[in-house]
Amino acid sequence: MYGWIWRHLPGNAWVRAVISLVLALAVVYALFQYVFPWAEPLLPFGDVTVDGEGTSGAGTGQ
């Protein structure tokens, strides 16, 4: 895939490297600005099941 992208970019190696860097930065920007905020509510990272209340002292040394 990366070889295909590299072959289809215009210019010499330096120009291709700069364009590749700009494309990579654009992808990272799009992920952080649009994809990750959209996907965050769908992920279970905020579902905490350990709250420390109502335990019988298991694991606390009592």
WORA-V518808 format. One line per field, one symbol per residue. ss: DSSP state (2 for helix, 1 for strand, 0 for the rest). psi: psi as a letter, one per 40 degrees, with the letter a starting at -180 (. if undefined). A space follows every 50 residues. Layout:
ss = ???
psi = ???
//
This chain:
ss = 02222222000022222222222222222222222222220002220000 000000000000
psi = dddddddeiiaaddddddddddddddddddddddddddedeeifdegheh eeieieeheee.
//
